[in-house]
Amino acid sequence: RGVMETSQNGLIAHAITSLLDVLTINKTIHQYRDLIRLYARTARTRFQEKVEDDDFEDATPLDALCRYFDQPELLRDKFELLSANKVELIDEYMLTIWSITQNASLRSELTKQKLTFSSALDLIRRAIEPVAAALPTEVQTQARIMQNTNSDELSWMKRPFMGSDPVALNRTIPQQKISDEDTKMWRELPVDAQESILMEELFYAMLGIESKHIYLRENVTTGRYQFAVDPCVDHSIASLIGLSLPVCDAVLDVTAFVQAFSEPTMGQVANAMSSMVAKVQSDWQIAITQYEKALIDGKLSLQNLYNNIQRPATTMLLVREICMDAMNVAPRGARGGQLLNLVHERFQRTAGDPLTQNVFVRIVQAASRPYWDMLRSWIYRGVIRDPHGEFLVEENKLMSGFSYSWEEKFKLRDTSDVPQFLQPVADKILVTGKYLDIIKECNLGEFASGSHNSPNRAQASSSSSSSSAGDSFDFQPFDRSYIDKIETAYAEASSKLLTLLQSEYKLLEKLRCMKRYFLLDQSDFCSHFMDVAGEELRKKALFASTSGLQASLELALRSSSARNDPFGEDLVCGLHPRSLGSHIVALSANQLLPHLTLQSNKGALPDDVQELFAFELFTLDYQPGWPLRLIFHERAMSKYQAIFRQLFYLRHVERALCQSWQTHQATKELFACRRDPDDPDLKLIYRAYGLRQRMLHLVQTLQWYMTATVIEPQYALFEQELMRATTVEDLIHKHDKFLDSLLGQCMLRVEEATSIHTEETQLPRVLIKLLTNCVLFANFTDAAMSKLIAPVASNPVLEVKEPAKPVAGKRGAAQQPARASLLNKARMRASELAAKATLSKQGFDHTLGRFEYNFGRFVTVILEGVALKASSPDQDSASLSRIL
């Protein structure tokens, strides 16, 4: 039962999130606002009744809904975000969702399966239906109208006399049927009389209205209505009229397009294009009126009419083609960028035909005018004025302020939604508006704090209104001046943001701060930290206390040269959720790693790293704030952390080997009196001394290489490049290139598996194995040497003491060498016994041999890999060759 309840709560929690998304994001829900208010009023009454009950512990509907979540803070954070963005009716929405969870029939559907977007919308409709049924008649009518406003079934076809659709109008009016008697009388008429009558009917057909002999007929193949001539008409006249019927059919399609695309829901681009097509249609109607006057004056014949309408008819047929293309796009026709692309493609196909190009230029110019207005507002003010979702940049309005993600708030739509003539600069359009939005958000943050004295921000906040007023965009066939205007706007926005970052947000100082802490430029704080937190770092990661590590880090910072650093307050530490090897592999595979490394509880670490030691997972994290997160984005922070973890691991290994050296120093006195070169115990001890020294030399050499040979020169070069950066994109690129260079030269990049680079010979993997071997050796020898010292240290007679003062007289002076000789013999005897008890029983020789073999093998693989990379035309080869 407990498992079933947990599963049901999970489904209900997912349903609550889906319902809240539908209520706050879906535009369709706006038509139910009045009903939701009434429904929430009833739900509030029921909730208050429950609150009065002593057994009911929830104070608000939010508290009641949070009970279904394993992590209630997710729902609370979402509610606070919506409230901060001033989403209307948010309290009513929460009451509505709570009431749905209390309804037995609706609640059962929540626990059957996960709700989709459409099923959640349908569930909300069903929930508020009883409220609508209980309303007075006039309110029900209003609710029904609201419910059908956005329905696809509602169209002007249901109200033909209020629209201008000729097909609907003609199908509504009963068609006049031609009887046999009328046919007989018609055939008796002379041909010139038939022509005169049929010309009048032809004028009606050219306006989209059927008549007695020229009527509409449904095409079974296409399902569309087309004009046809009655069979009783003379064949010669019918054939001549038939040549003009295609333009009559075009009038029907153009009229349908104007009717459909003039709807407000189709968007501004479609409305603007519909307006221009309506003007073309109006010109056509004026031409038909003029021809009709000529017919009344007796100056027009059927043949003359056909010859005279060729030019306007060609225009109408061209317009009909583009209208049909737009209406045939699923599901409701082309909109926004898709519509502009259709017209632009038609324009490109008509090269060499001035008449046709002129028609399409007029349509493109009219349709793109609202789009240019959106573009101007975006690249000059950083504001999207796009109520119908047509602009190439899509905005997530739920993200605002300093908390939003650079990648998530604004995105480019699909390529099909971007106009072809803007695709070459689409990325720059996106970034230009993003920069202005960042400047705007920074200014709002300062104004909110009451500071208005910053000259740079005042200059940045006055977005280029003069430029936007003077720069007008318009489509011209062979003019690309709008590209230059977009490039100029991009350069200006980028320059303003770059100045803001460098001057007011002290970017250079923050970069030096990152170098100090993550690249261990001034690493005295690291030594202090290891002294203070050494015991905690040697614990298993599952049992290490991150709060204790953070306290130790703060103490180390206050007692080091970083105590006066104003940016050190943003530095935190924690345990990374991946091992160093997995971290490097993920970076090499371009996988995004979260840079928030704090683990607040013991179970937060993944199972595969809980058995590692804390020093293997320890890392720093830096939170520079917005807008510096543009530079120190998540991937950049992951790279900084990988370099820091490598350097910190080297420091830890060096510290372990130095501690082993101290233990070795204590054993030297035990074997100082044993001078036999063939002594097996001495050989083992000296082998251990030599291996430890080789390891220490290698670790110190690697540290010197990474800091003095790689980091320092590369950072100096990066600062020079930084001063030459002209745009923010250039700055971000140079910063990422600097970090990639450090990763490659510090052997922190995993190469693709080839016949040369196998998984077992990758430099990062082998280097980590080598350092792990050094740590294990240091722990092993430290434990073994401690056992050698223990017998001597535990014997007070053999304890090393201060030399006694010489005794007066010849006898006392003669006794001193004798006592020292006896003490040395006793120590030698004790060391022999300790060596036999420790070095032989513990398999010291075999274990030491394994450490020597592994160390030599790993060093050989590393040197071969370094030599291979140094000989390749890689950008890292120059620095890697120095390690040889």
Phi, psi and omega in degrees: 000321179297321179294318180296319179295321178297318179295318179296319178297323178296318178294320179294321178297317177297320179295321178299316178297318179296316179298319180293322177296318179297317183292331186258341186249317187292127180290335181298332185290343181298333183285350180255015187302312182298318179294322179294322177301314180293320179296318180293327178298317177294319180295324179296322178297314179296323181292320178296325177296322178290325180297324180292341177288137184292332183280349183268118188260350185275133182271332182224161175301328178298317178298321180294320180288330181295341181294339180276352186259137171291329177237086185299337182295338178296315179291322181293319178297320179294319178296318179294323178295317179294321178294320179295329177274008175056047175289127183292148175060027182295323178293319178295324178296319180294320177296321179298315180295318179298319180294324178296321179291340179271343179282125187296314183292319179288326181294325179296327178288331178294330185264359180284309182202169181291136181285139169268176182297316182289321179292327176294319178295319179295323179295321178294318179300315180294329180292323184266359178299316179300328179293318180294324181291333181273359182280162174299167186299314182294327178288323176299318179299316179297320179294322179294320178297317179297323183291328184265359185299320185260013183284142178289338181289332182282124180207175179290349177297332180281343180230070189296325184284347176264357179244189181237023180279112184294327180296313179297320180294316181291325180287337180281320180282129180300130182283139178284122180269141181268121180277170179296325179292320178296321179297318179296316180294323181296320182289338178281346179289146175293161185296321181294327177291317177300318181298318181298316180292316183292332177295320177296317178294327178295323176298319176298317179297323179290344174263000177091020182242128180278160180223200189287317184255344175239103190231172180271141178221136182281131177277118184296326183289310184266341182077010180254158178271139179223153178281145178218155180260139181297142182298339182286349181287145179305140187299320182294319179289320180299319180294322179291320176293323180301333177293335181264351183293328178302323179288332174293318176297324178297324178298321178299312182293320179294319179296319177297321178297312180300320180295316184285318188272000173271358177294138180300329182289348180283344177106165184290322181295315179295320178296319180294318178293320177300321178296318179293319178296324177296325177294318176299317178296323178295320176298321178297316180295323177296319179297319179295322177298319178294319178293324178295322177295322177295326177294319179296325180282358179075024182252013186223135174243171181297320179293318178296321179299315180298320181290323185284332184272004185299317183291307177294330178293322177299317178299316181295321179293322177295316179296323179298322181298313181290327178295318179293320176300318181292320182285338182277355178283127180283155356268336185233020181104163180289146179220154172056234182297326178299317181294318178296323178295321178299313181293321181293322177296318176299320179296318181293331181284344185261027179298131180095356178244095185301320182297311181295317180297322179298320179297312183288328177297318179299318181291315180298317180298317180291317183290328183275351183301312175298327179293320177297322178297318176298317181297317180296319178296326183284312187276349178250339181232348181071027182238134177260118175251081188221079183291342185246011176066047181254335187290155184291342178257129180256134183248134171266102188287347177285346179256120179208168180075202186274357185269349188281158179275142180299325184273337191264330187289316181237132179219154172282142175285182178300155182302326180293339180268359180259126178302141183300323183284355176247354183298324179298334183241021182297317180296321179291325176298316179299311185291324180300311178295324177299316180300314181294324177295322178295315179299319180296316179296320178296319179294320179297321178297322180286320178299323180295331179275355174092009180259125180231021189257004183275118182293323182294320181288326176296322178291321181291324184289331176281077181303151195299075179291326178294321179294317182293330178286326184274331183269112176250139181256142175202147180277127174235145188306313186235028180247125179244032181293335180294333176296317179296322179294320178294318178299319179296316179297322178297316180296319180294314180296318180294320179296319179296314180293322178297317177297320179297317181293317186283324186270306188269331180259006170050059182298317182297319178295323178293322177295321177293327176295318177298322178294322182294317187267312186276328180258008174054049177293310173244092194262018178295331178295328180293321178294317177299319182296319180294326177295318185282318188255019183301317181294320181291325181289334181275000177279162171295149183300328181293331184255359180284145181260116179290329176294322176294320177296320179295319178296320178294321178296316179297321178295319180294322179294320181290336182258011181241186179290350180272008184292337180261009181282118181290343182265358181289345181292337181275001183272128176229167180226166180181192180249128182285142182286359178229153174291166182297320178297315178294325178298314181292319179298318180296320178294319180292332179269009179061032174272137182280124178252136178291136181266002174275103190256004182289134176241110188278341180225167186290330183273005185282338180283145176298157184295328186284352180241359183292336180272355176283162178278158184297325182293339178282338181250353185294138177205167176256160174220144183231134182240086186285347179088173182267139009264013180294346176294344172299320181276312182265062181284179189298319181292322177296319179295325177296323178291316176303317182293323178297318179294317180297317182296324177295313179295319180294322178295318176299318178299318180295318179296317178299320180294319179295319179292324177293322176294323176295324177298319178298320178293322178297325179298325180290333181277346183295324181294329181293327184253010182294330183272358181257107187253001184289119181292340180267007180295117182297326179294318178298321180298318179295316182295316180293326174298319178294318177301314183294317180295319178297320180292322177297317179297316181296320178296318180296314182297317179293325177294319178296319178297315179299318180298312184293320185275306187278326185268330185253299191294311184299308179297320181294322180290321177299318176295322180295320179295323176295318177294327181297323180291338181265000180291135181252339180228163178293322177299319178296320179296314179298319180297316180294321179294315178296322178295321177299314180293320178297323178296319178297317180298317181292316184282338177268015177060043180242022177238127180273125179280160175294143182293121178225186177293337179268312181260095173271174181296328182278347181248015176290133185303312181300319181295315182292322180296319178295320177296321179298314180294322177297321177298323179293318179296316179297321178295317180298318179293321181294309181293326178297317179292318182293316181292329177296324177291330176292322183283332189303314181298324181284318182292330182280348180264112182295337180290323183270001183293140180285122183238173175294140179298135182287154179289142182298139179277139182294141176104162183290325183293320179292321180293327181285337182281340185296309179299325180294316179296317179298322179295317178296321180294320178295320178296320179295318178296318180298320179294320180293321180292323177298315179296318180294322180294318179295322182287332186257307188290331182271313184292325184277003181063039186299318183297313181296315181294318178298322178296322178296318178296318179297317181296312181297319181297313179297319180296315181295318179296320179297316180296319181295314181295322177294319178294320178295317179296323179294315179291325180294332180273352180272157179281052182263153180292340181268356188293326183297315180285322182294331181294337181289336182288342181293000000 
